[in-house]
Amino acid sequence: MSSRLGELLVKRGLITKDQLEQAVHRAEEETAALCTLMVKEGMLSDADLTAFLQREYRLPLVDPAVMDVPSEIARLVPPTIAIRHHLVPISLAGSTLTLAMSDPSNLGAINEVKFLTGYDIKVAVSTTTSVTQAIQDFYDQGSDYQEVLAEVEGNDVELVAEEEELDVRELARSTEDAPVVRLVNAILTSAIKRHASDVHLEPFEKMFRVRFRVDGVLEEIMKPPLKLKNAITSRLKVMASLDIAERRLPQDGRIKLKFGPGQDMDFRVSVLPTIFGEKIVLRLLDKANLQLDMTKLGFDEEALKEFQESIYKPYGMVLVTGPTGSGKTTTLYSALAELNKITSNISTAEDPVEYNLVGINQIQINEDIGLNFANALRSFLRQDPDIIMVGEIRDFETAEIAIKAALTGHLVLSTLHTNDAPSTINRMLNMGVEPFLVASSVNLVLAQRLARLICDVCKEPAEIPMQALVELGMSREEASSAKCSRGTGCSNCGGSGYRGRVALYEVMPVSEEIREIILNGGSSTDIKNKAIELGMLTLRTAGLMKMAESKTTMEEILRVTMAD
C-alpha cells in the first residue's frame, strides 16, 4: 500500500494514524505488502478496503483467483514483482496489459511493470485475499504433486520389501533421490499454502495416505505410491534430525524451513510406529500468524473484560480448558504477551515450547531426564517469579504446587482438558485437591472451542427454520432477528464454504457464590447453573451469537459445542 493510499484511509476514518504508522513499521520489518498486512492484522476488512478503492478510483472489481489466465500472460510479470507489489496480470488486449491490484494507487508498481513488459497498463481492483491466491496459483508450482508423482511412477526409487531387513545406508541414499525430496517439499509447501494446522502421513496395508487438517477438519490430499512410504518417512526423519534406523519406538523432532526474507515455518514432528509402518504427524507452527492481540481472538466485550481483570490480579490461578487444537495455547500466549512488562518476571513450563516469546523464560519439559511440570514449578518458585505459566495440570502433584504458588503471591496460568468451565472445578477435586484450596486459589476458568468462519467470498444468506434455532437454544425473539449465512464453496475456501476460524469462549469468574458451592461440595451442574445465573455465556450460547452474526453456521455450532 502506498503512503498516499494510507493517508487517504486515515482521512476517510477507516484507520487511525497510529495504525498506519504501526503497519508501515511492520511491513518494513517483514518485507510485506502494506495492504495485505493491514487486512491480516484486522485494521480494516478486505471488503472495506476493496469498497473504498472502488469508490475512490472508480475502477472495475475482479477476482483473479477464479479467472482462467493463460500461463503466457501470467509469465509477463515476474513472480518477485507480483509478490512485492501484490498484483497479477489477468488479460492482454493488443498493447494493453490489465493488472489486478489490491493497491491501485501504487504508481511505482504500475510504472515498473510498464517498463519491464513494454505494454500500456490498465488497472482493476481486487481483494488482497484474491490477489494472494492468484499469485500462489500463477507462480507457485512447488505443490504440483501430479508432476512429481509422474516421475516416480516408474522405478526411480527402489525400496526394500517390508519383510526384509532394512539397509540403513540404502535407506539414507533413497532419502536424497530428487523425486522424493521434491515430493516432500511439495507436501510441506502445500500445507502452508492451504493454511493447514497439521499434516498426517499414514501407512496402511495397501495404501499410503496424506491428509491435512484445515480449520480443524481433516481432508485427504493425496495417495503417494506405496513403494515411496519408507523413503518419504525417512526423508522427513532426516529433516527433523531423527534416527532413521530406529523404527520401533516413537520419536519427536522439529523441522525449520525458510521460504524467503522474514518467512520461516516450524514443523513439530511426531513419529509413531504402527503395524504397517511409521505414521508421521507434523504440526505447523506459524509465528507470522500467531495472534497475540487479545481483542482480536473472538471474545465478546464482557467476557474479555472479565478475563483481563483476572490476569491482572496480583495472585491466583487462571485456567484455560478445552480439547487439543482448541486454541488454548494462543489464548495463554496472548495473555502472556499482554502481561510481558519490564517489571515482571515471567516463567513458563511447556511440553513442547511452541513459540518463542521475547522477554519470557521458557522451559521445555523433558520427562526422560525427570524434568516434569512439578519439578519445573518447584524450580520456578526459587527464581523470584511474578507470573508462572504451566503448560498443563496433569496430576495431583502439579496441581498442588500450582495452587500453593497461586496462594503465595504469584499469578499462575495453566490448562486442563475438560469439556466446559464448571466441570474444571470437579476435575481438580477429583485429582485430590482439597475444596478450600480450589475455592481460594482459582480466579477464573475459561473454556474454549474453535468454529470455522464462513468464507467471505462465497457467503450468502441462509434460511433456517425458527423451530430449529429455538431447539438449538435461541429464544424466539433471538431466532426471529438472527441473520444466518452459509458458504457456497469457491476457490478461496477450496470449495468447503469456510475460511479461517473464530474462538468461542465460556468465561466463568469464581465469585463468592461459586466459592460457597465448591466449599459445600456442589456438583458441576450446581456450579454451572449459578454461573449462568450470574451472567456466564455457555459455549453453545457463544456459538449461537456468532451464528446470528453470520460468522459461522449451524452445522459448525453442532460440531464443536454440546447442548446446555
C-alpha positions as CSV (number, residue, x, y, z in Angstrom):
1,M,0.0,0.0,0.0
2,S,1.4,3.4,-0.9
3,S,1.7,6.1,1.7
4,R,-0.8,8.1,-0.4
5,L,-3.4,5.4,-0.1
6,G,-2.6,5.1,3.6
7,E,-3.2,8.8,4.1
8,L,-6.5,8.6,2.3
9,L,-7.6,5.8,4.5
10,V,-6.7,7.9,7.6
11,K,-8.5,10.9,6.1
12,R,-11.7,8.9,5.5
13,G,-11.6,7.5,9.0
14,L,-11.1,3.8,8.1
15,I,-7.9,3.5,10.0
16,T,-6.1,5.7,12.6
17,K,-2.8,7.5,12.1
18,D,-1.2,5.2,14.8
19,Q,-2.4,2.1,13.0
20,L,-0.9,3.4,9.7
21,E,2.5,4.1,11.4
22,Q,2.4,0.7,13.1
23,A,1.6,-1.1,9.8
24,V,4.3,0.8,7.9
25,H,6.8,-0.3,10.5
26,R,5.7,-3.9,10.5
27,A,5.7,-4.0,6.7
28,E,9.3,-2.8,6.6
29,E,10.3,-5.4,9.1
30,E,8.5,-8.3,7.3
31,T,9.1,-7.0,3.8
32,A,5.4,-7.5,3.2
33,A,2.8,-5.5,1.1
34,L,1.3,-2.9,3.4
35,C,-2.3,-3.5,2.3
36,T,-2.0,-7.3,2.9
37,L,-0.5,-6.7,6.3
38,M,-3.3,-4.2,7.4
39,V,-6.0,-6.7,6.4
40,K,-4.2,-9.6,8.1
41,E,-3.8,-7.5,11.3
42,G,-7.5,-6.7,11.2
43,M,-7.1,-2.9,11.0
44,L,-9.7,-3.0,8.2
45,S,-11.5,-5.8,6.4
46,D,-10.7,-6.9,2.9
47,A,-14.3,-5.9,1.9
48,D,-14.0,-2.4,3.3
49,L,-10.6,-1.8,1.6
50,T,-12.0,-3.0,-1.8
51,A,-15.2,-1.0,-1.5
52,F,-13.1,2.1,-0.6
53,L,-10.8,1.6,-3.6
54,Q,-13.8,1.2,-6.0
55,R,-15.4,4.4,-4.7
56,E,-12.2,6.4,-4.7
57,Y,-10.7,5.3,-8.1
58,R,-13.9,4.2,-10.0
59,L,-12.2,1.0,-11.2
60,P,-13.7,-2.4,-12.1
61,L,-13.7,-5.1,-9.4
62,V,-12.2,-8.5,-10.5
63,D,-11.5,-11.8,-8.8
64,P,-8.2,-13.1,-10.4
65,A,-8.3,-16.3,-8.2
66,V,-11.2,-17.7,-10.2
67,M,-10.1,-16.4,-13.6
68,D,-8.6,-18.7,-16.3
69,V,-5.5,-16.7,-17.1
70,P,-3.2,-18.2,-19.8
71,S,0.2,-19.1,-18.4
72,E,1.9,-16.9,-21.1
73,I,0.1,-13.8,-19.8
74,A,0.9,-14.8,-16.1
75,R,4.6,-15.1,-17.1
76,L,4.7,-11.5,-18.4
77,V,5.2,-10.3,-14.8
78,P,8.0,-12.0,-12.8
79,P,6.8,-13.5,-9.5
80,T,9.2,-11.3,-7.5
81,I,7.4,-8.2,-8.9
82,A,4.0,-9.7,-8.4
83,I,4.7,-10.7,-4.7
84,R,6.5,-7.4,-3.9
85,H,3.7,-5.2,-5.3
86,H,0.8,-7.6,-4.7
87,L,-0.5,-7.6,-8.3
88,V,-1.2,-10.2,-11.0
89,P,-1.7,-9.8,-14.8
90,I,-5.1,-11.0,-15.9
91,S,-5.5,-10.1,-19.6
92,L,-3.7,-8.8,-22.7
93,A,-5.6,-6.9,-25.4
94,G,-3.5,-5.5,-28.2
95,S,-0.8,-3.4,-26.5
96,T,-2.7,-3.1,-23.2
97,L,-2.0,-5.4,-20.2
98,T,-4.6,-5.4,-17.4
99,L,-3.4,-5.9,-13.8
100,A,-5.4,-6.9,-10.8
101,M,-4.1,-4.9,-7.9
102,S,-5.1,-4.6,-4.2
103,D,-3.5,-1.1,-4.2
104,P,-4.2,0.8,-7.5
105,S,-2.6,3.9,-6.1
106,N,0.9,2.3,-6.3
107,L,2.1,4.2,-9.4
108,G,5.7,2.9,-8.8
109,A,4.5,-0.6,-9.3
110,I,2.5,0.3,-12.4
111,N,5.5,2.1,-14.0
112,E,7.8,-0.8,-13.1
113,V,5.5,-3.4,-14.8
114,K,5.1,-1.0,-17.8
115,F,8.9,-0.6,-18.1
116,L,9.5,-4.4,-17.8
117,T,6.8,-5.5,-20.3
118,G,6.7,-2.6,-22.7
119,Y,2.9,-2.7,-22.6
120,D,0.4,0.0,-21.7
121,I,-1.1,-0.8,-18.3
122,K,-4.8,-0.8,-17.3
123,V,-5.7,-1.5,-13.6
124,A,-8.6,-3.4,-12.0
125,V,-9.2,-3.6,-8.2
126,S,-9.2,-6.9,-6.3
127,T,-9.3,-8.1,-2.7
128,T,-6.0,-8.8,-1.1
129,T,-7.1,-12.4,-0.5
130,S,-7.9,-13.0,-4.1
131,V,-4.6,-11.5,-5.3
132,T,-2.7,-13.6,-2.8
133,Q,-4.5,-16.8,-4.0
134,A,-3.9,-15.8,-7.7
135,I,-0.2,-15.3,-7.0
136,Q,0.1,-18.7,-5.5
137,D,-1.9,-20.3,-8.4
138,F,0.1,-18.5,-11.1
139,Y,3.6,-18.7,-9.8
140,D,3.9,-21.3,-7.0
141,Q,4.5,-24.6,-8.7
142,G,6.0,-26.2,-5.6
143,S,2.9,-28.2,-4.7
144,D,2.1,-29.7,-8.1
145,Y,2.2,-33.3,-6.9
146,Q,1.0,-34.8,-10.1
147,E,4.1,-33.6,-12.0
148,V,6.4,-35.1,-9.2
149,L,4.4,-38.3,-9.0
150,A,4.5,-38.8,-12.7
151,E,8.3,-39.0,-12.4
152,V,8.2,-41.7,-9.8
153,E,5.5,-43.9,-11.4
154,G,8.4,-45.9,-12.9
155,N,11.3,-47.3,-10.8
156,D,13.0,-44.2,-9.8
157,V,13.2,-45.2,-6.2
158,E,13.7,-48.8,-5.1
159,L,12.7,-49.7,-1.6
160,V,13.4,-52.8,0.5
161,A,10.4,-55.1,0.9
162,E,8.6,-54.9,4.3
163,E,9.8,-58.4,5.4
164,E,13.4,-57.7,4.6
165,E,16.0,-56.2,7.0
166,L,16.3,-52.6,6.1
167,D,19.8,-51.5,4.9
168,V,20.2,-48.1,6.7
169,R,22.8,-46.9,4.1
170,E,20.4,-47.8,1.2
171,L,17.5,-46.0,3.1
172,A,19.7,-42.9,3.6
173,R,20.5,-42.8,-0.1
174,S,16.8,-43.1,-1.1
175,T,16.0,-40.0,1.0
176,E,18.3,-38.0,-1.3
177,D,16.5,-39.1,-4.5
178,A,15.3,-36.0,-6.3
179,P,11.6,-37.1,-6.7
180,V,11.3,-37.9,-3.0
181,V,12.9,-34.6,-2.0
182,R,10.6,-32.7,-4.3
183,L,7.5,-34.6,-3.2
184,V,8.2,-34.0,0.5
185,N,8.9,-30.3,-0.3
186,A,5.6,-30.1,-2.3
187,I,3.7,-31.6,0.7
188,L,5.2,-29.1,3.1
189,T,4.7,-26.0,0.9
190,S,1.2,-27.1,0.0
191,A,0.3,-27.4,3.7
192,I,1.5,-23.8,4.3
193,K,-0.5,-22.5,1.2
194,R,-3.6,-24.2,2.4
195,H,-3.2,-22.8,6.0
196,A,-3.2,-26.4,7.4
197,S,-2.5,-26.8,11.1
198,D,-1.4,-30.4,10.8
199,V,-0.1,-32.9,8.2
200,H,-0.8,-36.6,8.6
201,L,1.2,-39.2,6.6
202,E,-0.4,-42.6,7.3
203,P,0.8,-46.0,6.1
204,F,-1.8,-48.8,5.6
205,E,-1.5,-52.3,4.2
206,K,-2.3,-51.4,0.6
207,M,-2.0,-47.6,0.5
208,F,-0.2,-44.6,1.8
209,R,-2.3,-41.5,2.6
210,V,-1.5,-37.8,3.1
211,R,-4.2,-35.7,4.9
212,F,-4.2,-32.0,6.0
213,R,-6.1,-30.6,8.9
214,V,-7.5,-27.3,7.6
215,D,-9.6,-25.2,10.0
216,G,-9.9,-28.1,12.4
217,V,-11.2,-30.7,9.8
218,L,-9.1,-33.4,8.2
219,E,-9.2,-33.7,4.4
220,E,-7.4,-36.2,2.1
221,I,-4.8,-34.6,-0.2
222,M,-3.1,-37.4,-2.0
223,K,-2.1,-41.1,-2.0
224,P,1.6,-41.4,-3.0
225,P,2.7,-44.8,-4.3
226,L,3.1,-47.3,-1.5
227,K,6.7,-48.0,-2.6
228,L,7.6,-44.5,-1.5
229,K,6.4,-45.0,2.0
230,N,9.8,-45.7,3.7
231,A,11.6,-43.1,1.5
232,I,9.2,-40.3,2.4
233,T,9.2,-41.2,6.1
234,S,13.0,-41.4,6.2
235,R,13.3,-38.1,4.4
236,L,11.1,-36.3,7.0
237,K,13.1,-38.0,9.8
238,V,16.4,-36.8,8.3
239,M,15.0,-33.3,8.1
240,A,13.9,-33.5,11.7
241,S,17.3,-34.9,12.8
242,L,15.8,-38.2,14.0
243,D,17.2,-41.7,13.8
244,I,16.2,-43.3,10.6
245,A,17.4,-46.7,11.8
246,E,15.0,-46.7,14.8
247,R,11.6,-47.8,13.5
248,R,10.2,-49.5,16.6
249,L,10.0,-46.5,19.1
250,P,8.1,-43.2,18.9
251,Q,10.3,-40.2,18.1
252,D,9.8,-36.4,18.3
253,G,11.7,-33.7,16.4
254,R,11.4,-30.4,14.7
255,I,11.9,-29.1,11.1
256,K,12.6,-25.4,10.4
257,L,12.1,-24.2,6.8
258,K,12.9,-20.8,5.4
259,F,10.9,-19.5,2.4
260,G,12.3,-16.0,2.0
261,P,13.1,-12.8,3.9
262,G,11.3,-12.9,7.2
263,Q,9.3,-16.0,6.1
264,D,10.0,-19.2,8.0
265,M,7.9,-22.0,9.3
266,D,8.5,-24.5,12.1
267,F,7.1,-28.1,11.9
268,R,6.8,-30.1,15.1
269,V,7.3,-33.8,14.0
270,S,5.9,-36.8,15.8
271,V,6.7,-40.3,14.5
272,L,4.7,-43.3,15.7
273,P,5.3,-46.9,14.8
274,T,2.2,-48.7,13.5
275,I,1.7,-52.3,12.2
276,F,2.2,-51.1,8.6
277,G,5.0,-48.6,9.1
278,E,5.6,-45.3,10.8
279,K,2.9,-42.7,10.9
280,I,4.1,-39.1,10.9
281,V,2.2,-36.1,12.1
282,L,3.6,-32.6,11.5
283,R,2.2,-29.7,13.5
284,L,2.7,-26.3,11.7
285,L,3.8,-23.5,14.0
286,D,3.4,-20.3,12.0
287,K,4.9,-17.4,14.0
288,A,3.7,-14.9,11.4
289,N,0.0,-15.9,12.0
290,L,0.2,-16.1,15.8
291,Q,-2.4,-13.8,17.1
292,L,-1.3,-12.2,20.3
293,D,-3.8,-9.3,20.4
294,M,-6.4,-10.4,22.9
295,T,-9.0,-8.1,21.4
296,K,-8.9,-10.0,18.1
297,L,-9.4,-13.5,19.5
298,G,-13.2,-13.5,19.4
299,F,-14.1,-12.5,23.0
300,D,-17.4,-10.6,23.4
301,E,-16.9,-7.4,25.4
302,E,-17.9,-8.6,28.8
303,A,-16.0,-11.9,28.7
304,L,-12.8,-10.0,27.6
305,K,-13.2,-7.6,30.4
306,E,-13.5,-10.4,33.0
307,F,-10.6,-12.3,31.5
308,Q,-8.3,-9.3,31.5
309,E,-9.3,-8.4,35.1
310,S,-8.4,-11.9,36.2
311,I,-4.9,-11.9,34.6
312,Y,-4.1,-8.5,36.1
313,K,-4.8,-9.7,39.6
314,P,-1.6,-9.9,41.6
315,Y,-2.0,-13.6,42.5
316,G,-4.4,-16.5,42.0
317,M,-4.9,-19.0,39.2
318,V,-6.4,-18.6,35.7
319,L,-7.3,-21.9,34.0
320,V,-7.9,-22.4,30.2
321,T,-9.7,-25.6,29.2
322,G,-10.7,-27.3,26.1
323,P,-9.7,-30.3,23.8
324,T,-6.4,-30.5,21.8
325,G,-6.4,-28.0,19.0
326,S,-9.0,-25.6,20.5
327,G,-6.6,-22.7,20.7
328,K,-5.7,-22.8,24.4
329,T,-2.0,-22.1,23.7
330,T,-2.9,-19.0,21.6
331,T,-5.1,-17.6,24.4
332,L,-2.4,-18.2,27.0
333,Y,0.3,-16.7,24.8
334,S,-1.9,-13.6,24.2
335,A,-2.3,-13.2,28.0
336,L,1.4,-13.6,28.5
337,A,2.1,-11.0,25.7
338,E,-0.1,-8.5,27.5
339,L,1.5,-9.2,30.9
340,N,5.0,-9.1,29.5
341,K,6.4,-6.0,31.0
342,I,9.9,-5.0,32.1
343,T,8.7,-5.0,35.7
344,S,7.5,-8.7,35.7
345,N,9.5,-11.9,35.9
346,I,7.6,-14.5,33.8
347,S,8.5,-18.2,33.6
348,T,6.7,-20.9,31.6
349,A,7.0,-24.7,31.6
350,E,5.7,-26.1,28.3
351,D,5.6,-29.5,26.6
352,P,6.6,-28.6,23.9
353,V,7.6,-24.9,23.6
354,E,5.6,-24.0,20.5
355,Y,6.6,-20.3,20.0
356,N,9.5,-18.3,21.4
357,L,8.3,-15.2,23.3
358,V,11.0,-12.5,23.8
359,G,11.3,-11.4,27.5
360,I,9.8,-14.6,28.8
361,N,11.8,-17.5,30.4
362,Q,10.5,-20.7,28.7
363,I,11.4,-24.2,29.8
364,Q,11.0,-27.3,27.7
365,I,9.6,-30.2,29.7
366,N,11.7,-33.4,29.3
367,E,10.2,-36.4,31.2
368,D,13.2,-38.6,30.2
369,I,15.6,-36.7,32.5
370,G,13.0,-36.1,35.2
371,L,12.1,-32.5,34.2
372,N,8.3,-32.7,34.6
373,F,5.8,-29.9,35.3
374,A,6.0,-30.4,39.0
375,N,9.8,-30.2,39.2
376,A,9.8,-27.2,36.9
377,L,7.3,-25.4,39.1
378,R,9.4,-26.1,42.2
379,S,12.4,-24.5,40.5
380,F,10.3,-21.5,39.4
381,L,9.4,-20.7,43.0
382,R,13.1,-20.3,43.8
383,Q,13.5,-17.9,40.8
384,D,11.6,-14.9,42.3
385,P,8.7,-15.2,39.8
386,D,5.8,-12.8,39.4
387,I,3.9,-14.9,36.8
388,I,4.1,-18.6,36.1
389,M,2.6,-20.5,33.2
390,V,2.3,-24.3,33.4
391,G,1.5,-25.9,30.1
392,E,-0.9,-28.4,31.6
393,I,-2.0,-29.6,35.0
394,R,-2.0,-33.4,34.6
395,D,-1.7,-34.8,38.1
396,F,-2.2,-34.0,41.8
397,E,1.5,-33.1,42.4
398,T,1.4,-30.4,39.7
399,A,-2.0,-29.1,40.8
400,E,-0.9,-28.9,44.5
401,I,2.3,-26.9,43.7
402,A,0.5,-24.6,41.3
403,I,-2.2,-23.9,43.9
404,K,0.4,-23.2,46.6
405,A,2.1,-20.8,44.2
406,A,-1.2,-19.1,43.5
407,L,-1.8,-18.7,47.2
408,T,1.6,-17.3,48.0
409,G,1.5,-14.2,45.8
410,H,2.0,-15.5,42.3
411,L,-0.2,-15.4,39.2
412,V,-0.5,-18.9,37.7
413,L,-1.8,-19.6,34.2
414,S,-2.4,-23.2,33.1
415,T,-4.6,-25.5,31.1
416,L,-6.7,-28.6,31.7
417,H,-8.6,-31.0,29.4
418,T,-12.3,-30.6,30.4
419,N,-15.5,-30.2,28.4
420,D,-16.6,-26.9,29.9
421,A,-15.6,-24.3,32.6
422,P,-17.7,-25.5,35.5
423,S,-16.5,-29.2,35.2
424,T,-12.9,-27.9,35.6
425,I,-13.5,-27.4,39.3
426,N,-14.7,-31.0,39.8
427,R,-11.7,-32.2,37.7
428,M,-9.3,-30.6,40.2
429,L,-11.3,-32.0,43.2
430,N,-11.1,-35.5,41.6
431,M,-7.3,-35.1,41.4
432,G,-7.3,-35.0,45.2
433,V,-7.1,-31.2,45.7
434,E,-9.0,-30.0,48.8
435,P,-12.1,-27.9,48.1
436,F,-11.0,-25.0,50.2
437,L,-7.7,-24.8,48.2
438,V,-9.5,-24.7,44.9
439,A,-12.1,-22.2,46.1
440,S,-9.4,-19.8,47.5
441,S,-6.9,-20.1,44.6
442,V,-8.8,-20.1,41.3
443,N,-9.7,-16.6,40.0
444,L,-11.3,-17.6,36.7
445,V,-11.9,-20.6,34.4
446,L,-12.2,-20.2,30.6
447,A,-13.4,-22.9,28.3
448,Q,-13.0,-22.5,24.5
449,R,-13.6,-24.1,21.1
450,L,-12.7,-23.1,17.5
451,A,-15.5,-22.9,14.9
452,R,-14.9,-22.4,11.2
453,L,-15.7,-19.0,9.8
454,I,-17.9,-18.7,6.7
455,C,-15.8,-17.8,3.6
456,D,-16.2,-14.0,2.9
457,V,-16.0,-14.6,-0.9
458,C,-18.9,-17.1,-1.3
459,K,-21.0,-16.1,1.7
460,E,-24.8,-15.9,1.1
461,P,-27.9,-15.7,3.3
462,A,-29.3,-19.0,4.6
463,E,-32.9,-19.6,5.6
464,I,-33.0,-21.7,8.8
465,P,-36.5,-22.6,10.3
466,M,-37.2,-20.7,13.5
467,Q,-38.0,-24.0,15.3
468,A,-34.5,-25.4,14.5
469,L,-32.9,-22.3,16.0
470,V,-35.1,-22.5,19.1
471,E,-34.2,-26.2,19.6
472,L,-30.5,-25.2,19.4
473,G,-31.0,-22.8,22.3
474,M,-32.1,-19.5,21.0
475,S,-35.2,-17.6,22.3
476,R,-38.0,-17.0,19.8
477,E,-37.1,-13.3,19.8
478,E,-33.4,-14.0,19.0
479,A,-34.3,-16.6,16.4
480,S,-36.6,-14.0,14.6
481,S,-33.8,-11.4,14.3
482,A,-30.9,-13.9,13.6
483,K,-29.1,-13.3,10.2
484,C,-27.7,-16.7,9.3
485,S,-25.4,-17.3,6.3
486,R,-23.6,-20.1,4.6
487,G,-20.7,-20.5,2.2
488,T,-21.5,-22.0,-1.2
489,G,-17.8,-23.0,-1.9
490,C,-15.3,-21.3,-4.1
491,S,-11.6,-21.2,-5.0
492,N,-10.8,-19.0,-2.0
493,C,-12.0,-21.7,0.5
494,G,-11.2,-24.8,-1.5
495,G,-14.9,-25.5,-2.0
496,S,-15.6,-26.0,1.7
497,G,-17.5,-22.8,2.3
498,Y,-15.3,-22.0,5.3
499,R,-12.1,-19.9,5.6
500,G,-10.4,-19.3,8.9
501,R,-11.7,-19.9,12.4
502,V,-13.1,-17.9,15.3
503,A,-12.9,-18.8,19.0
504,L,-16.0,-19.4,21.2
505,Y,-15.4,-18.6,24.9
506,E,-17.2,-19.7,28.1
507,V,-15.7,-17.4,30.8
508,M,-16.5,-18.2,34.5
509,P,-15.1,-15.9,37.2
510,V,-15.0,-17.7,40.5
511,S,-17.3,-15.4,42.5
512,E,-18.1,-15.6,46.2
513,E,-21.4,-17.5,45.4
514,I,-19.5,-20.1,43.3
515,R,-16.8,-20.5,46.1
516,E,-19.6,-21.2,48.5
517,I,-20.9,-24.0,46.2
518,I,-17.4,-25.5,45.9
519,L,-16.9,-25.5,49.7
520,N,-20.3,-27.1,50.2
521,G,-19.4,-30.0,47.8
522,G,-21.8,-28.9,45.0
523,S,-21.7,-30.6,41.6
524,S,-20.6,-29.1,38.3
525,T,-24.3,-28.7,37.4
526,D,-24.8,-26.6,40.5
527,I,-21.8,-24.5,39.6
528,K,-22.9,-24.1,36.0
529,N,-26.5,-23.1,36.9
530,K,-25.1,-20.5,39.4
531,A,-22.6,-19.2,36.8
532,I,-25.3,-18.8,34.1
533,E,-27.5,-17.0,36.7
534,L,-24.6,-14.6,37.3
535,G,-24.2,-13.9,33.6
536,M,-21.9,-16.5,32.1
537,L,-22.4,-17.3,28.4
538,T,-22.0,-21.0,27.7
539,L,-20.1,-22.3,24.7
540,R,-23.3,-23.1,22.9
541,T,-24.7,-19.6,23.6
542,A,-21.4,-18.0,22.4
543,G,-21.6,-20.1,19.2
544,L,-25.3,-19.1,18.6
545,M,-24.3,-15.5,18.9
546,K,-21.5,-15.9,16.2
547,M,-24.1,-17.8,14.0
548,A,-26.6,-15.0,14.4
549,E,-23.9,-12.5,13.3
550,S,-23.3,-14.5,10.1
551,K,-19.8,-15.6,11.2
552,T,-20.4,-19.3,11.3
553,T,-23.1,-21.9,10.6
554,M,-25.5,-24.1,12.5
555,E,-23.5,-27.2,11.4
556,E,-20.3,-25.8,12.9
557,I,-22.0,-25.0,16.2
558,L,-23.4,-28.5,16.4
559,R,-20.0,-29.9,15.6
560,V,-18.0,-28.1,18.3
561,T,-20.4,-27.5,21.2
562,M,-22.7,-29.6,23.4
563,A,-26.3,-28.7,24.2
564,D,-26.7,-26.8,27.5
